Amino acid sequence: MRNAFLVLCAAAALYGQVKIVPGPEKISIEVGGKPFTDFYVAGADVTKPYLHPLRTASGIYVTRMWPMENVDEEKDTKKDHKHQRGLWFAHEKVNGLDFWNNEASYTTPKRGKIVLKKLGKITNGKKRGSIAATFDWTDLAGEPLLTEQRIMNFFDDPALRTIDFDITLTAIQKATFGDAKDGLFGIRMRPVLQEDGGTGAISNADGLTGEKQAWGKPSAWCDYSGEIDGHKVGIAILDHPGNPRHPVRWHVRGYGLFAANPFGLAAFTNDKSMDGALTLEAGGKLRFRYRVIVHAGDAKSADIAGQWRKYSAK
């Protein structure tokens, strides 16, 4: 009886807890005693930090496994865009350097790399846990252009998995973010959740649906949802109203890419008279905040519009 009581106490202690366990190359995040995601910050293949995989509260993973892992479900799917790993934050054109399409195996010379400078405070809690980290955006020789200070808050909820991102970029030298489509805050969906050839559906805060309507359009949030083995699941990204150029434009594709990009004006509108480039002088700062919600159901049943109202009031 005593042993059974201790087991029950241990289970109760785990439930409702956010547990974060740091390692030399990745940091593991558990919510309610279940794996949620891992934060990859170092290693031979890590050219920018990323979260992989993202899971629902019930444990279903919703982001693509390749190239980090090979799974049977993906063996016959197209292996495109190797650089799109889980969830990441980068841009393809900063002083001409590409921090987005920057795999270690790529041979293009104008690539950048985002490297861990310092792992900051990690907290565990009953309802929330957090990770603070500092990264340098460098060229391949290691010369830094930007410093990234990031805080991620992970929340416990019986039905949702929610992450709040607070990211500040500080220019070490004069830095220009070019007008380009590949940026800034991205997720790669699991193939079965793609709009093309899968069960996926794209929708945004303004009622636009599908890649043809939503790609390149500004909106306060965007959602990508579908069905896996009879379970309806999805991911929403919410753009904080204080972000530069809110509401952000969305680089969202039928093949499963899902990204918020404030810099792609000419790239998205095909109007060369527009310019989404932004320059920071040395010491200048840009702050970006996003909320990611991994949910059951679609955008309507998960009330992403209501979630946005709560988030925007913060």
C-alpha positions as a Markdown table, in Angstrom:
| # | Residue | x | y | z |
|---|---|---|---|---|
| 1 | Met | 0.0 | 0.0 | 0.0 |
| 2 | Arg | 2.8 | 2.4 | 0.9 |
| 3 | Asn | 4.6 | 1.7 | -2.5 |
| 4 | Ala | 1.3 | 2.4 | -4.3 |
| 5 | Phe | 1.0 | 5.6 | -2.4 |
| 6 | Leu | 4.5 | 6.7 | -3.4 |
| 7 | Val | 3.8 | 5.9 | -7.0 |
| 8 | Leu | 0.7 | 8.0 | -6.9 |
| 9 | Cys | 2.6 | 10.9 | -5.3 |
| 10 | Ala | 5.3 | 10.7 | -7.9 |
| 11 | Ala | 2.7 | 10.7 | -10.7 |
| 12 | Ala | 1.0 | 13.7 | -9.2 |
| 13 | Ala | 4.3 | 15.5 | -8.9 |
| 14 | Leu | 5.0 | 14.9 | -12.6 |
| 15 | Tyr | 1.6 | 16.0 | -13.8 |
| 16 | Gly | 1.4 | 19.7 | -14.3 |
| 17 | Gln | 5.2 | 20.1 | -14.3 |
| 18 | Val | 7.5 | 21.6 | -17.0 |
| 19 | Lys | 10.8 | 19.9 | -16.7 |
| 20 | Ile | 13.9 | 21.1 | -18.7 |
| 21 | Val | 17.0 | 19.0 | -18.8 |
| 22 | Pro | 20.2 | 20.6 | -20.3 |
| 23 | Gly | 22.8 | 18.5 | -22.2 |
| 24 | Pro | 26.0 | 19.4 | -24.0 |
| 25 | Glu | 24.3 | 19.7 | -27.5 |
| 26 | Lys | 20.5 | 19.7 | -26.8 |
| 27 | Ile | 18.1 | 20.6 | -24.1 |
| 28 | Ser | 15.1 | 18.3 | -23.4 |
| 29 | Ile | 11.7 | 19.7 | -22.5 |
| 30 | Glu | 9.0 | 17.6 | -20.8 |
| 31 | Val | 5.5 | 18.7 | -20.0 |
| 32 | Gly | 3.3 | 16.7 | -17.6 |
| 33 | Gly | 5.8 | 13.9 | -17.6 |
| 34 | Lys | 5.8 | 13.5 | -21.4 |
| 35 | Pro | 8.4 | 14.5 | -23.9 |
| 36 | Phe | 7.4 | 17.7 | -25.7 |
| 37 | Thr | 10.5 | 18.8 | -27.7 |
| 38 | Asp | 14.3 | 19.1 | -27.7 |
| 39 | Phe | 16.2 | 22.3 | -28.3 |
| 40 | Tyr | 19.3 | 21.6 | -30.4 |
| 41 | Val | 22.0 | 24.2 | -29.8 |
| 42 | Ala | 25.3 | 22.7 | -30.8 |
| 43 | Gly | 26.9 | 19.8 | -32.8 |
| 44 | Ala | 28.5 | 19.2 | -36.2 |
| 45 | Asp | 25.1 | 19.4 | -38.0 |
| 46 | Val | 23.7 | 22.3 | -36.1 |
| 47 | Thr | 24.2 | 25.5 | -38.1 |
| 48 | Lys | 21.4 | 27.3 | -36.4 |
| 49 | Pro | 19.5 | 26.3 | -33.2 |
| 50 | Tyr | 16.1 | 24.5 | -33.7 |
| 51 | Leu | 13.4 | 22.7 | -31.8 |
| 52 | His | 12.6 | 19.1 | -32.9 |
| 53 | Pro | 10.2 | 17.5 | -32.9 |
| 54 | Leu | 7.1 | 19.4 | -31.7 |
| 55 | Arg | 4.4 | 17.2 | -30.1 |
| 56 | Thr | 0.8 | 17.6 | -29.1 |
| 57 | Ala | -0.4 | 17.2 | -25.5 |
| 58 | Ser | -1.4 | 13.6 | -26.5 |
| 59 | Gly | 2.1 | 12.9 | -27.8 |
| 60 | Ile | 1.6 | 13.1 | -31.6 |
| 61 | Tyr | 4.6 | 14.7 | -33.4 |
| 62 | Val | 3.6 | 17.3 | -35.9 |
| 63 | Thr | 6.9 | 18.4 | -37.4 |
| 64 | Arg | 9.0 | 16.6 | -40.1 |
| 65 | Met | 11.5 | 14.1 | -38.8 |
| 66 | Trp | 14.0 | 14.2 | -41.7 |
| 67 | Pro | 16.9 | 15.1 | -41.8 |
| 68 | Met | 17.4 | 14.6 | -38.1 |
| 69 | Glu | 15.7 | 11.1 | -38.0 |
| 70 | Asn | 14.7 | 8.6 | -40.7 |
| 71 | Val | 11.2 | 7.2 | -40.1 |
| 72 | Asp | 9.2 | 4.7 | -42.1 |
| 73 | Glu | 6.4 | 7.2 | -42.7 |
| 74 | Glu | 8.8 | 9.6 | -44.6 |
| 75 | Lys | 10.8 | 7.0 | -46.5 |
| 76 | Asp | 8.8 | 7.6 | -49.8 |
| 77 | Thr | 8.4 | 11.4 | -49.3 |
| 78 | Lys | 10.5 | 14.0 | -51.2 |
| 79 | Lys | 13.6 | 14.9 | -49.3 |
| 80 | Asp | 13.6 | 18.6 | -50.0 |
| 81 | His | 15.0 | 21.7 | -48.1 |
| 82 | Lys | 17.3 | 19.9 | -45.7 |
| 83 | His | 17.9 | 23.1 | -43.9 |
| 84 | Gln | 14.2 | 23.3 | -42.7 |
| 85 | Arg | 14.7 | 21.5 | -39.3 |
| 86 | Gly | 11.8 | 21.5 | -36.9 |
| 87 | Leu | 11.3 | 25.1 | -35.7 |
| 88 | Trp | 14.0 | 27.7 | -36.3 |
| 89 | Phe | 14.7 | 31.5 | -36.4 |
| 90 | Ala | 17.0 | 32.8 | -39.2 |
| 91 | His | 17.1 | 34.9 | -42.4 |
| 92 | Glu | 18.5 | 34.3 | -45.8 |
| 93 | Lys | 20.1 | 37.7 | -46.4 |
| 94 | Val | 22.0 | 39.6 | -43.7 |
| 95 | Asn | 24.9 | 41.6 | -45.1 |
| 96 | Gly | 24.6 | 39.1 | -48.0 |
| 97 | Leu | 25.1 | 36.1 | -45.8 |
| 98 | Asp | 22.5 | 33.3 | -45.8 |
| 99 | Phe | 21.6 | 32.1 | -42.3 |
| 100 | Trp | 18.5 | 30.2 | -43.5 |
| 101 | Asn | 19.8 | 27.9 | -46.3 |
| 102 | Asn | 23.0 | 27.1 | -44.4 |
| 103 | Glu | 23.4 | 23.3 | -43.9 |
| 104 | Ala | 27.0 | 22.2 | -43.1 |
| 105 | Ser | 26.9 | 20.0 | -46.2 |
| 106 | Tyr | 26.0 | 23.0 | -48.5 |
| 107 | Thr | 28.9 | 24.4 | -50.5 |
| 108 | Thr | 27.6 | 28.0 | -51.3 |
| 109 | Pro | 30.2 | 30.4 | -50.0 |
| 110 | Lys | 28.0 | 33.1 | -48.7 |
| 111 | Arg | 26.6 | 31.2 | -45.7 |
| 112 | Gly | 26.3 | 32.3 | -42.1 |
| 113 | Lys | 26.1 | 30.3 | -39.0 |
| 114 | Ile | 24.3 | 30.8 | -35.7 |
| 115 | Val | 26.4 | 29.5 | -32.8 |
| 116 | Leu | 25.8 | 29.2 | -29.1 |
| 117 | Lys | 27.6 | 31.8 | -27.1 |
| 118 | Lys | 26.1 | 31.2 | -23.7 |
| 119 | Leu | 23.4 | 29.1 | -22.1 |
| 120 | Gly | 21.6 | 31.2 | -19.6 |
| 121 | Lys | 19.1 | 30.6 | -16.8 |
| 122 | Ile | 16.9 | 27.4 | -17.0 |
| 123 | Thr | 13.9 | 27.2 | -14.8 |
| 124 | Asn | 11.4 | 24.4 | -14.1 |
| 125 | Gly | 8.0 | 25.0 | -12.7 |
| 126 | Lys | 4.5 | 23.7 | -12.0 |
| 127 | Lys | 2.9 | 25.7 | -14.8 |
| 128 | Arg | 5.9 | 27.1 | -16.7 |
| 129 | Gly | 9.5 | 26.5 | -17.5 |
| 130 | Ser | 12.0 | 28.6 | -19.4 |
| 131 | Ile | 15.3 | 28.6 | -21.3 |
| 132 | Ala | 17.5 | 31.7 | -21.8 |
| 133 | Ala | 20.4 | 31.5 | -24.3 |
| 134 | Thr | 22.6 | 33.8 | -26.3 |
| 135 | Phe | 23.8 | 33.1 | -29.8 |
| 136 | Asp | 26.2 | 34.8 | -32.3 |
| 137 | Trp | 25.3 | 35.2 | -36.0 |
| 138 | Thr | 28.6 | 34.8 | -37.7 |
| 139 | Asp | 30.2 | 34.3 | -41.1 |
| 140 | Leu | 31.9 | 31.0 | -41.8 |
| 141 | Ala | 35.2 | 32.4 | -40.4 |
| 142 | Gly | 33.5 | 33.1 | -37.1 |
| 143 | Glu | 33.3 | 36.9 | -37.4 |
| 144 | Pro | 30.0 | 38.0 | -35.6 |
| 145 | Leu | 27.4 | 40.3 | -37.2 |
| 146 | Leu | 24.7 | 40.0 | -34.6 |
| 147 | Thr | 24.0 | 38.8 | -31.1 |
| 148 | Glu | 20.8 | 37.0 | -30.4 |
| 149 | Gln | 19.3 | 36.9 | -26.9 |
| 150 | Arg | 16.5 | 34.4 | -26.7 |
| 151 | Ile | 14.1 | 33.5 | -23.9 |
| 152 | Met | 11.6 | 30.6 | -24.5 |
| 153 | Asn | 8.8 | 30.0 | -22.0 |
| 154 | Phe | 7.1 | 26.6 | -22.1 |
| 155 | Phe | 3.6 | 26.3 | -20.6 |
| 156 | Asp | 1.7 | 23.4 | -19.1 |
| 157 | Asp | -1.8 | 22.8 | -20.3 |
| 158 | Pro | -3.8 | 19.6 | -20.4 |
| 159 | Ala | -4.9 | 20.2 | -24.0 |
| 160 | Leu | -2.3 | 22.5 | -25.6 |
| 161 | Arg | 1.5 | 22.8 | -25.9 |
| 162 | Thr | 2.4 | 26.5 | -25.9 |
| 163 | Ile | 5.8 | 28.3 | -26.3 |
| 164 | Asp | 6.4 | 32.0 | -26.0 |
| 165 | Phe | 9.5 | 33.3 | -27.8 |
| 166 | Asp | 11.1 | 36.6 | -27.0 |
| 167 | Ile | 14.1 | 37.2 | -29.2 |
| 168 | Thr | 16.3 | 40.4 | -29.4 |
| 169 | Leu | 18.9 | 40.8 | -32.1 |
| 170 | Thr | 21.7 | 43.4 | -31.5 |
| 171 | Ala | 23.9 | 44.5 | -34.3 |
| 172 | Ile | 27.7 | 44.1 | -33.5 |
| 173 | Gln | 28.4 | 45.9 | -36.8 |
| 174 | Lys | 26.1 | 47.6 | -39.3 |
| 175 | Ala | 23.7 | 44.9 | -40.5 |
| 176 | Thr | 21.1 | 44.9 | -43.3 |
| 177 | Phe | 18.3 | 42.4 | -43.5 |
| 178 | Gly | 17.6 | 42.1 | -47.2 |
| 179 | Asp | 14.2 | 41.8 | -48.9 |
| 180 | Ala | 13.9 | 38.1 | -49.4 |
| 181 | Lys | 11.3 | 35.4 | -49.0 |
| 182 | Asp | 13.3 | 32.9 | -46.8 |
| 183 | Gly | 12.8 | 34.2 | -43.3 |
| 184 | Leu | 12.3 | 34.6 | -40.4 |
| 185 | Phe | 10.5 | 32.4 | -37.9 |
| 186 | Gly | 9.9 | 29.0 | -39.5 |
| 187 | Ile | 8.4 | 25.5 | -38.9 |
| 188 | Arg | 8.4 | 22.5 | -41.2 |
| 189 | Met | 5.3 | 20.4 | -41.0 |
| 190 | Arg | 5.1 | 16.6 | -40.9 |
| 191 | Pro | 4.5 | 15.3 | -44.4 |
| 192 | Val | 1.0 | 13.9 | -43.7 |
| 193 | Leu | 0.0 | 17.5 | -42.5 |
| 194 | Gln | 1.2 | 19.1 | -45.8 |
| 195 | Glu | -1.4 | 20.8 | -48.0 |
| 196 | Asp | 0.2 | 19.2 | -51.0 |
| 197 | Gly | -0.5 | 15.5 | -50.9 |
| 198 | Gly | -1.4 | 15.4 | -47.3 |
| 199 | Thr | -4.4 | 16.3 | -45.1 |
| 200 | Gly | -3.2 | 19.8 | -44.2 |
| 201 | Ala | -5.2 | 23.1 | -44.4 |
| 202 | Ile | -3.7 | 26.6 | -44.1 |
| 203 | Ser | -5.8 | 29.4 | -42.6 |
| 204 | Asn | -5.1 | 32.9 | -41.2 |
| 205 | Ala | -6.6 | 35.5 | -39.0 |
| 206 | Asp | -8.3 | 37.2 | -42.0 |
| 207 | Gly | -10.1 | 34.2 | -43.3 |
| 208 | Leu | -7.7 | 33.4 | -46.1 |
| 209 | Thr | -7.1 | 29.7 | -46.8 |
| 210 | Gly | -4.6 | 27.7 | -48.6 |
| 211 | Glu | -1.2 | 28.6 | -50.0 |
| 212 | Lys | -2.7 | 30.5 | -53.0 |
| 213 | Gln | -4.6 | 32.9 | -50.8 |
| 214 | Ala | -2.4 | 33.1 | -47.7 |
| 215 | Trp | 1.2 | 33.2 | -49.1 |
| 216 | Gly | 2.8 | 36.5 | -48.7 |
| 217 | Lys | -0.2 | 38.1 | -47.1 |
| 218 | Pro | -0.1 | 40.0 | -43.8 |
| 219 | Ser | -2.0 | 38.6 | -40.9 |
| 220 | Ala | -1.9 | 38.5 | -37.1 |
| 221 | Trp | -1.7 | 34.7 | -37.0 |
| 222 | Cys | -1.5 | 31.7 | -39.3 |
| 223 | Asp | -2.5 | 28.1 | -38.7 |
| 224 | Tyr | -1.5 | 24.8 | -40.4 |
| 225 | Ser | -3.8 | 21.9 | -39.4 |
| 226 | Gly | -4.6 | 18.4 | -40.7 |
| 227 | Glu | -5.3 | 14.8 | -39.6 |
| 228 | Ile | -3.0 | 12.0 | -38.5 |
| 229 | Asp | -4.5 | 8.5 | -38.0 |
| 230 | Gly | -7.9 | 10.0 | -37.3 |
| 231 | His | -6.7 | 12.7 | -35.0 |
| 232 | Lys | -7.1 | 16.3 | -36.0 |
| 233 | Val | -4.0 | 18.4 | -35.0 |
| 234 | Gly | -2.2 | 21.6 | -35.9 |
| 235 | Ile | 0.2 | 24.4 | -35.2 |
| 236 | Ala | -0.5 | 28.1 | -35.0 |
| 237 | Ile | 2.0 | 30.9 | -35.0 |
| 238 | Leu | 0.9 | 34.2 | -33.4 |
| 239 | Asp | 2.7 | 37.4 | -34.4 |
| 240 | His | 3.0 | 39.8 | -31.4 |
| 241 | Pro | 1.4 | 43.2 | -32.1 |
| 242 | Gly | 4.7 | 44.9 | -30.9 |
| 243 | Asn | 6.8 | 43.1 | -33.6 |
| 244 | Pro | 8.4 | 45.1 | -36.4 |
| 245 | Arg | 5.9 | 45.4 | -39.3 |
| 246 | His | 3.0 | 43.7 | -37.6 |
| 247 | Pro | 0.9 | 42.1 | -39.0 |
| 248 | Val | 3.7 | 40.0 | -40.5 |
| 249 | Arg | 3.6 | 38.5 | -44.0 |
| 250 | Trp | 3.6 | 34.7 | -44.2 |
| 251 | His | 5.9 | 32.5 | -46.2 |
| 252 | Val | 3.6 | 29.5 | -46.0 |
| 253 | Arg | 3.8 | 26.7 | -48.6 |
| 254 | Gly | 1.7 | 23.7 | -49.5 |
| 255 | Tyr | 4.8 | 21.5 | -49.2 |
| 256 | Gly | 4.8 | 22.1 | -45.4 |
| 257 | Leu | 6.9 | 25.3 | -44.8 |
| 258 | Phe | 5.3 | 27.7 | -42.4 |
| 259 | Ala | 7.1 | 31.0 | -41.7 |
| 260 | Ala | 6.5 | 34.6 | -40.5 |
| 261 | Asn | 8.7 | 37.0 | -42.4 |
| 262 | Pro | 8.6 | 40.8 | -42.0 |
| 263 | Phe | 11.3 | 41.5 | -44.5 |
| 264 | Gly | 9.8 | 40.1 | -47.8 |
| 265 | Leu | 7.8 | 43.0 | -49.3 |
| 266 | Ala | 9.1 | 43.0 | -52.9 |
| 267 | Ala | 9.6 | 39.2 | -52.7 |
| 268 | Phe | 6.0 | 38.6 | -51.7 |
| 269 | Thr | 4.2 | 41.3 | -53.7 |
| 270 | Asn | 6.4 | 41.0 | -56.9 |
| 271 | Asp | 6.4 | 44.8 | -56.8 |
| 272 | Lys | 10.0 | 45.9 | -57.2 |
| 273 | Ser | 9.2 | 49.5 | -56.1 |
| 274 | Met | 8.7 | 48.1 | -52.6 |
| 275 | Asp | 11.6 | 47.3 | -50.3 |
| 276 | Gly | 11.4 | 45.3 | -47.1 |
| 277 | Ala | 15.0 | 45.7 | -46.3 |
| 278 | Leu | 15.9 | 46.9 | -42.8 |
| 279 | Thr | 19.2 | 48.2 | -41.6 |
| 280 | Leu | 20.5 | 48.3 | -38.0 |
| 281 | Glu | 23.5 | 50.5 | -37.1 |
| 282 | Ala | 26.0 | 49.0 | -34.7 |
| 283 | Gly | 24.4 | 48.7 | -31.3 |
| 284 | Gly | 20.9 | 48.8 | -32.8 |
| 285 | Lys | 18.3 | 46.3 | -31.7 |
| 286 | Leu | 15.3 | 44.4 | -33.1 |
| 287 | Arg | 12.9 | 42.5 | -30.8 |
| 288 | Phe | 10.6 | 39.7 | -32.0 |
| 289 | Arg | 8.0 | 37.9 | -30.0 |
| 290 | Tyr | 5.9 | 34.9 | -31.2 |
| 291 | Arg | 3.6 | 32.4 | -29.6 |
| 292 | Val | 3.5 | 28.9 | -31.0 |
| 293 | Ile | 0.5 | 26.7 | -30.1 |
| 294 | Val | 0.4 | 23.0 | -30.9 |
| 295 | His | -3.2 | 22.0 | -30.6 |
| 296 | Ala | -5.8 | 19.3 | -31.3 |
| 297 | Gly | -8.5 | 20.1 | -33.9 |
| 298 | Asp | -8.3 | 22.9 | -36.5 |
| 299 | Ala | -7.9 | 26.6 | -36.1 |
| 300 | Lys | -11.6 | 27.1 | -35.4 |
| 301 | Ser | -12.1 | 24.3 | -32.9 |
| 302 | Ala | -8.9 | 25.2 | -31.1 |
| 303 | Asp | -10.1 | 28.9 | -31.0 |
| 304 | Ile | -6.9 | 30.3 | -32.3 |
| 305 | Ala | -8.7 | 33.7 | -32.8 |
| 306 | Gly | -9.5 | 33.7 | -29.1 |
| 307 | Gln | -5.9 | 32.6 | -28.2 |
| 308 | Trp | -4.7 | 35.6 | -30.3 |
| 309 | Arg | -6.9 | 38.0 | -28.3 |
| 310 | Lys | -5.4 | 36.8 | -25.1 |
| 311 | Tyr | -1.8 | 36.9 | -26.5 |
| 312 | Ser | -2.2 | 40.4 | -28.0 |
| 313 | Ala | -3.4 | 41.8 | -24.7 |
| 314 | Lys | -0.1 | 40.9 | -23.0 |
